[in-house]
């Protein structure tokens, strides 16, 4: 128990820094650029989220499932390959992002070109974080993100002197690239890009399904934003993002626990499969309570003057979205408990089906709500969709645990010796 609490504490501390980085960058950009340009920045931001999930599906999710708590030589070999895979993802998507940005042009195009430049380093930095948590070295992941946060201070200052979407994306991404270099020194492992193909081949049974699962998750969010922008304008995208930023402290809990959730669930599963259900319920319940508590605090105690001080003109429209945004992340936090359990079980086919259903609900709810009621309608549509998705996640987890228990029982009966059968 002490080891679990220590690893969880590092996860929360690390994510506190990451969430603080996201929050500060969002606040600075929102105040410096206004709703329209902040909307362009937000489109690049959610695109980064899609790429991160591609990288995790192909590189770090299989690492967390199959190499958590293994001996160091096996970990080093696996990390060299998985980090190489992350770099390949960053190079490929970075080239695509820059090409699209050059074609689109304008503020949005400039943001995507800048994003393409920094994506390879950002993917490498994210892969180091997950590698450290798989090894139980959360303190090293914390150092990595602290490095990112500290490097942001001078870079954001320089970007604000000539405020533009491009300068802020490069400042944020450049700090992440520097953190990736520091993380590589901590790990003492050299990424092997040449082994990316071997990594994909050896773990394709998990990685391809996790890739699809992760892309549908982040892709649904991105398509919701694109659809909202098409129906209600780019400023509406900035409004939704502004409301979500106010829930930043909750994301510290959600993402911090998420960093250690799959490795810890895998450890629980190895000890006793039936205990996984209780573990996931506690995990999801804790996250849901934290989200709801923070959202209610915002609704009751946040004065309008503070909201305007944080978000500037974005607050004028974002304030009405706090309640549906709170409910959406509350339901999502509860559902991540089931998702972590399915990952630990290694039954990617089941988790993929659940994620496809959940993403379809989210996309339909968010886009149709946006078409009917703009940013507010999109927020309520997303909240209702996330609630409905919970039934799919938890029913799927229950079926997966039942299947695992039955399989273990059958294996035990097969391994029983003839002498034991005769007694």
N, C-alpha and C positions, 0 to 999 in steps of 0.2 A: 504493500500500500504506500509506503514511504517513497518508493521509486516512482510509482504512478503519479503521486502528488508533485514530486520534483519535476518530472517531465512535463506535467500539465502546467506547472508554474512557469517554466521556461517558455512553453507554447504561448501562454497568455502574455508574458512579458514581451516576447518577440512580436506578437501580433499587435500589442499596444503601440510599439514603435512604428510598425507598418501602417496601422490605421491612422496614427498621428501624422505620418508622412502624407498619406492620401488626403487627410482632412486639411492640413495646412496648405498643401498645393492647391486643393480645390478652393479654399477661402481666398488665397492670394490671387488666383486666376480670376475668380468670380468678381472680386473687387476691382481688379485692374482692367478687365476687358469688357465687362457688361454681359447682358444675357445672350446676345447674338454670337459673339466670339466665344463665350463660355460654352455655348451649345456646340460649336465646332470642336473645341477642346474636348468636350464630353464624348463626341463621336469617336475621336481618336482614343480616348480612355477606354471606352467599352470595347473597341477593336483590340486593344492591348489585352483586355480580359479574355477575349476569344482565343488569342494566340497563346496566352498562358495556359489555358485549358487544353489546347492542342498539345503543347509541350508536356504538360503533366500526364495526359493520357498516353502519350508515346514513350515518355522517359521516366517520370518520377512516380506515377501511380504503381506500375509494376515493381519498381524498386521498393516502395513502402510495403507492398503485400508480400514480396518474396525475400527481401533482404533486411527486414527489421530485426535487430538483435542478433545478427549473425556475427561470426568472428571477423576480425579486422581485414585479413587478406581477402576474404570473399567480398567484403564491403568495398574495399578499394578497387577491386577489379570491376565490380558492378557499377560503381560510381564513375569510373573513368569512361565506361561505355554510355551510361545514361546521360552524363553531362555532355558528352559528344553529341548525343542525339538531340539534346536541348539546343545546342549551338546550331545544328543543321536546321531545326525548326525555325530558329530566329533568323538565319540567313535567308531561308526560302520565303518566309512570310514577310520579312523586311523588304526583299526585292519586289514582292507583289504590292505591298503597301506603298512603297515609293513610286512604283509605276502607276498605280491608280491615282495617287495624289497629283502626279505630273499631268495626267489626262484631265482630272476634274478641275484643277486650278482653284484660285480664290483662297479664302480662309481655310475651308475644309481641305482642299488639296495640299496647302502648305503644312497643315497639321499632320497629314498622312505621310508626306515626304519625310518630315522630321521624325515621325514614329518609326519609319522604315530604317532610318540610320541607327537608332538605338536598340532595336528589338533583339539582335543577337546577344548583346551584353545583358539585357534584362532577362532573357530566357536562361542564360547561364547562372545569373544570380539567384533566380527562383529555384533552379535545380539544386544549388548548393544548400539552400534552406532545407529542402525535403531530405537531402542526403544526410544532413546533420541530425535531423529528427529521427530518421530511420536508425541511425547509430546510437540514439539516446543522448546526443550531445547538443541539446537545445541551447546551451550557452553560446556555442559558436554561431548558431543561427541568429541569436540576439546581437552578437557583435557585428555580424554582417549587416543587419538592418539598422543598427546604430550608426554604422559607417555611412550608410545611405542617407540617414537623417542629417548627420553632421555636414556631409558634403553638400546637401541641399541649401544650407544657410547662405554661403557666398554665391552659389549659382542662381538661386532665386532672386537674390539682391541684384545681381548683374542683369538678369532677365527683366526685372521690373524697371530698369533704367530706360529700356527701349521696349516697352511692353508689346508683345505680339504673341499669337498662337505658337508660332515657330520657336521663338526664344524660350517660352515656358516648357514646351515639350522637350526641347533639347536640354534644358536645365534639369528637369526631372529625370529624364533618361540618362543623362551623363552622370549624375550622382549614382544611379543604379549600376552603371557600368563600372565605376570606380569600386563600388561595394563588391561586385563580382570578382574583381582582381584580388581584393583583400581576402575574400572567402576562399579563393583558390590556394592562397598561401596557408590559411588555417587548415584546409583539408589535406594538404600535402599530396594531392592527386592531380595529375595532368589530364585534362579532358582529351579523349581520343575520338576525334571526329571520324577517323577511318573505321572505328568499330561500331558506328551508329547502325549500319546495315545489319551487323551480326546481332546487336541488341534487339532490333526490331524483329529479326527472324526468330530468336530464341524466346521472345515473350509476346509474339503476335497473338496468341490465344487470349491474352488479357489486353494488350495495348490497343489493338484495333477496336475492340468493343468499348474500352474506356475512352478512346479517342472520340468515337461516335457519341458516347454518353456525355462527355465533357463539352463537345462542340454543340450538341443540341441544347445543353444547359446555357452556355454563354451566348450561343447563336440566337436562341429565343429572346434573350435580353436585348441583344444587339438589333435584331429584326424589329422588336417592339419599339426601340428608340428610332430606328429608321422609319417605321410606319407612323409613329407619332409625329416625327418631323415632316413627313409627307402630308399628313392630314391636318396638323395643327401648327406647323412651322418649327424652325430650328430653335426658337426661343422656348417653346414648350419642352424640348429636350433638356434645356438648361434648367427649367423649373423643376422637372422631375428629379434631375440629378441633385439640385440644391436641397430638396426635401430629404433625399436619401443621405446626403452628407451630414444632416443633423443627427442621423442615427449612427454616426461613426463610432462612438464609444461602444455601442452594442456589437458592432462588427469586430471589435477587439476580442470580445468573448467568443463570438461565432467562429471567426477564422482562427483564433488562437487555439481553441479546443479542436477545431478541424485539423490543425497541423499534426496533432498527436492522436486523433480519434482512430484512424485506421490502424496504426501500429499497436495501440492499446487494445483495440477490439480484436486484433489478430492474436495478441497474447491471451486475452480472455478465452478466445475460441480454442486455443491449444490446451488450456487447462480443463475447460468443460463447456461444450457447445450450448447446453440449455441456459447457462448463465448469460449468454450473449444478449438475449431478449431484455433482461433486466438492465444490463449495462447500457444498451441503446436507448431504453426508455428514460433512464436517468440522464443520459447525455443530452437527448433531445429536449427533455423537460427543463433542464437547467438553462439551456439556450433560449427556449421560448419564454421562460419567466424573466430572464435578463432583458430580452428585447421589449417585452410588454412593460416592464418597470421603467425602462429608459424612455420609451415613447410616451407613457403617461406623465412622466416627469416633465417632458417637453411641453405637452399639452397644458399642464396645470401651471408650471412655474416659469416658462420662458417668456419674458416680456417682449413686446414688439420691438422695442428699442434695441434689445440684444440681437434679435433676429436681423434687423436692418444693419447693425454693426458687423455681424458675421458675413452676411450674404449680399449686402448692398441692395440694389434694385431687384435682385432675384428673389429676395424674401417676400416682396409684395404678392407674388403669385404662389410661392412655395409653401407659405404658411398653411394654406387650406389642404395641403397634401400630407401633412404630418400623420394624421390618424390612419388613413388607408396604408401609408408606407409602413407604419408601425405594425399593423395587423399582418401585412404581407411578410415582413421579416420575422415576425413571431411564428407564423405557420412554417416558414422556411427553416427556421432554427429547429423546430421540433422535427421536421422531416429529415434533417441532416443526421439525426441519430440513427434512423433506419438506413439511410444511404451508407453511413460508415459501417454498419453491420453487414450489409450486402457486399461491400468492398472486401471486408475481412474474410468473408466466406469464399471469396474468389469465384463466385458464380456470375461472371460478367454478363451472361445471356439474360439472367433475371433482372439485374440492376439496369441493363440497357433498356429492357422493355419498360421498366418503371420510369426511367428518365425520359424516354420518348413520349410516354403518356403525359408526364408532368410538364414537359416543355411544350407539348401541343396545347395543353390547357392554358399555360401561361401566355403563349403567343396569341392565341385566339382571344383570351380575356383582355390582354393589354392593348392589342391593336384595335379590336372592336370597341372597347371602351374609349380609346383615344379618338376613333372616328365619330363616336356619338357625343362625347363630352370633353374632348381635349385632354389636357394633362390630368385633370381631376378624374375624368372618366377612365383614363388609362390606369391610374393608380388603384381605383376601386376594382376594376376588372382584373388586375394582377393579383390583388388580395384575395378575391373570390376564387380565382384559379388555383392559387397556392393552397388554399384550404381544401379544395376538392382533391388535389394531388396527394394530400396526406393519406387518404384512404388507400391509394394505390401503393404508396411506399411501404406502409406498415403491413398490409396484407401480403405483399411480396416478401418482406423480411420473415414473417411468420412461416410462410411456405418454404423459404430457403433453410431456416433453422430446422424445421421438421425433416426436410430432406437430408440434412447433414447428420442429424441424430440417427435417423434410420440407416444411413450408410455406415456410420461407425458401429452400430449394433450388428449389422451384417458382417462387417470385417472382423469383429470380435468373435462371432460365432464360427467363421471360417478358420480363424487362427487357433481355435480351441483344439487341444491335442486329443488323440484317441483315448489316452489314459483318463483325461478329464471327463470325457463323454461317458466312460464306463463307470465312473465313481458316482 
